[in-house]
């Protein structure tokens, strides 16, 4: 886990939205999704439920 992934993780949890987290961080939504995906692969667990709009 690097500081970028931790920053993105906190933003997504706080905003409860990948898109709003991206906006708050000044990044694109795909960049946020990729950071979370890499973190999930590193730890071997899904961190967010992507099946609903509620995160």
WOHU-V692165 format. One line per field, one symbol per residue. psi: psi as a letter, one per 40 degrees, with the letter a starting at -180 (. if undefined). A space follows every 50 residues. Layout:
psi->???
This chain:
psi->hiddddddddddddefhdddddddefiiddddddddddddddefihdihe eiee.
